[in-house]
Amino acid sequence: MALLLLTTGWKMTVVIGHAYLSCGLFHSTYCVVSISLFGKRDVQGVGNKWYPNASLFTHFEELQSLYLVGNNIGGWIMLEVLCELRNLEALYLGGNSLDDGGLPRCLARCGLPSLRVIYLQHNSFNLSAPLLSALCGLRNLRVLDLSHNVLSNGSLPPCMLDTFSSLESLSLWNFTFEQSPNLLTALCGATRNLRKLDLSDSNLNVERIPPCPQQNLSSLANLNLRGTFTKNYSTALLKGLICGWKKLKVLDLRRNGLSDESLPSCLFHNNSMLEELYLSSNNLKGSLGFSIGTTNAVI
């Protein structure tokens, strides 16, 4: 019955996994471990928000992945029951219209201990501090995508600084920083475990980043700064973002209007492990002026 209610009007994918456990309503060794529901927006029209009943998903006790991208979800009925999905590892909610109550508050009380991945990209350009505060209790979160959004009513909630410290991948592509000055401070605190950071096409409306004592100990290997300095170029900001990393392997600086003189020499002197450097669509005319070391690709 739960599957029947969920499939009405949807493009749906259900993955059945094998487990030696009772699976909710089915009492079988075969469990629903992944549900992908998308295209509800296509059915209802862009202007119509959808408010799903979250209790329908609780029938799948072994659910590990819930994909609800592009459904124009504006909120939920019985939202807090999502915290009963104790085995949930990945939650995909991009392409929706979530308001302040778009995530259950029980998350802040470690409601989903297995949750490692959350995607909130393209949330109708609106991320609120109350919405993000629900993430504060997720000490095991490893992947977070907030791309293509604007923080609508102030800075990040301070409690998110602890959440950032556990991240291994953070995507802030096309993210507006104007009203969130403490986000760079949060990034500084996240550098110990962070391996991938995407700031491409973001509006970094600051002159410099705060000092990062952990930068020398960082595991950051992939840094995307494509189009980051198009509107607000700052030599100090550029140096602050690319100098000091010791384990960078991939660096993308495309579409930044950089000149030969604006590339800091620390780019290669401090990054002996750099393997890929992307520099196309800039104003570079002469030689780089320094050795490319072990870099395999300069594109």
N, C-alpha and C positions, 0 to 999 in steps of 0.2 A: 504493500500500500504506500509506504513512504517513497519508494522509487517511482510509483505511478504518479504521485502528487508532484514530485520534483521534475519529471520529464515533460509535463504538459507545456507546450509552446516553446521548447528549448532545443538547442543543439547540445547534445549531451554525450559525454564519454564517461564510462564507469569501468574502473579496473578492479577485477576480483583477484585478491591474493590468497594464498594458502596459509592458514594459521591453525594451530592446535588449541583454539580457544572458542568459546561460545560467542557468536557474532550477533549480539542484540536480538532482534526479532527472529533471526534465521536459525539460531542454535545449530550451526554447522561448522565444519572445519574450513569452509570457504568464506572469506570475509571481504566486504567492500573496503578497499584501502585507499582508493582515490576517486574523487568525483570532480568532473569538469563540466560546469554549466555556463554557457556563454551564448550571446546573441539575443538575450531578452530585450535589449534596447532596440534591436532591429524589429522585433514584433510589436512592441508597445509604442515606438516613436521616441525621438530624442527628448521631447518635452515632458514625457511622463516618467516619473520616478517610480521605482518598485520597492516595496517593503516586505521582504520575505519573512516567513515564520522560521526562525532559527531552530526551533524544536524538531523540525523534520530531519535535520542532520544528526541529531543525537541518537537516532535509531541505528547508526552505523558506528558501533563502539570502537572498532579497530581502524577508523578512518585516519589516514596519515597525511593526505594532501587534499585540500579543498580549493578549487580554482573557480572563481566567480568574477572573472574579468569582463568588462564591457557590458554590464547589465543595468547601468544607471540606478544602482541601489542608493536610496536616499536615507535608509535607516532599516531597523529590524523590528519584528514582533518577537517578544521573549528573547531579547539579545543575550542576557546573562547565561542562558543555557549552553552557549557555545563553549563555556569553560568546562563542560562535562566531556568534551572531546579530549580526553587525557592523553591520547596517542597522536594527536595532531602535530605534525612536524613542519608543514608548509601551508601558508594562507595567502592566497592571491586575490587582492581586492582592487586592483588597478582599474581605471576606466569607469569609475562609479561617481556618485555625488554624495559621499558620506558627510554627515553633519557632525556636530560636537559629540553625539552619542553613537557614532558609527562603529566603535569598538567597545567590547564589554569591559566594565571597570574591574571585573574580577581578574583581568590579566595583571593588573598592578599588584595583586595579592598572590602572584605566582600561580595563576589559575591554570596555565597550560605549560607544564614543566618540560614537555618535549618539543615545544615550538622553537624552531631554528630559523625559519625563513618567513618574512612578511614583505609583500609588495603592495604599496599604496600609490603607485605612480598615476599621474593624470587623473587626479580626483577633482575634476572640474575646476582646476587651478585654485583649490581651496583646502588648505590644511590648517586646522585650528589647534591652538595649544591644548584645549580640553580633549580633543581627539587624540593627540599624540601622547598625552599624559597616561593613557591606558597602556602604553608600552613600557612604562617605567619599572614594572616588576619582572620583566623578561630578562633574567640574568643569563640565560643560555642562548639568546638571540645571536645568530651569526651573520645573516644576510638581511639587509634592509634597503628597500628602494622607495625613495620619496620623490622621484624625478617628476619634472613637468608640473610643478606646484608652486603656489605662493603661500607662505605662512601668513594667514589672514588676520590674526588679531594679536600680534606681539611676538615675543621671543619664544624659543623653545622652553618648555617647562624644565626647570633646573634638575628635576629628578631624572631626566633623560641622559644626563652626563654619565651616570652609572651604566645605563643601557648601552651607550656607545662604546664603553670600554671593553665589551665582550665581542664586538663586531669584527668579522673578517672581511666583509664586503659591504660597501656603502655607496649607493648611487644617488647623486644629487644633480643629475643632468637637467638643464633648463630650470634650475631652482632659483627663486628670487631671495637674496640674502638681505635686502634692504631693512627689513623689520626683524631680523634675527641675528644681531651682532654676536650673541653668545654661541652661535653655531660653530664658529671657527675655534672657540675655546673647547667646545665639545669634541671637535675633530682632533684637537691636540691631545685630549685625554684618550682618544681612541687609537692612537698611533701604535701602541704596544702590540696589539693583535691584528690590526688592520692590514690586509694583504692587497685589497683592490679598492681604489677610490676614484669615482667618476664625478668630476666637477665641470664637465663640458657644457658650454653654452650657458653657464650660470652667471648671474649678475653679482660679482664680488665687489660691492660698493664700499671697499675699505682700502686703506693705503698699505697696510701690512698685517701680517698674522701675528698672534701672540707668541711669545717664546714657548717652545715645546721641549721641556727637559728630557722627554722620552724619545725624541726624534732619533738619536743615535742608536737606540735599542729597537727601533721600529722594524717590523717585518714587511713593510709596504713594498710590493713588487710591481704593481701595475697602477699608474697614475695617468688619468685622462684629463687634460686641460685644454681640449680642443675648443676654440672659440671663447675661452674664459676671459681673455683680456681685450676683446674687441671694443667694448664701450669704455672701459676704465683701466688703462694700462698704468702699471706702477712697477718700477724697477725693484723696489723693496718687496712688493708683494710677490713678484715673479721669483726672486731669489728665495724668499721665505717658503715658497711652495715647492721648489725643486732642489734647493741646497740642503744638505744635512741628512738626506736619506742615504743609507749605506747599502741597501739591498734592492734598489730599483732595477727591474729588468725591462719594463716597457714604459715609455713616456711618450704621450701624444701632445704635441704643441701646435697642431695645425690650425689655420685660420685665426691667427692672433695678431697679424700685422707686425710681426717681429722683424727687426733689422739685424744686420751682422753685429752691431755694437750692443744690442740689447740682450744677446744671449750670454749669460754669466759663465765664466770659465769653470766655476764649481760644478757645472753640469756633468762634466766628464771626470774631473779630478776627484770628485767624491763618490762617483758611481762606477766603480770598476766592474760591477756585475751587469751593467746596462747592455742589453742585447738588441732592443728595437727602439729607434727614435724616429718619430714622425714630425716632419717640419714643412710639409708642403703648404701652399697657399699662404705664404708669408712674404716679407720683403727682403729676403736674403739674396744677396747678389754676388758676394765674393766667397772666399774659402771660410770655413768655420773658424780658422785661426787657432785651433788646438787639436790635439790628437784625438782620434775616435776610439782609441783603446781597443777593447774587445767587442765593441758594438758590431753586430752582424748586419744591421739594416739601418740606413739613414734615408728616410723616404719623405 
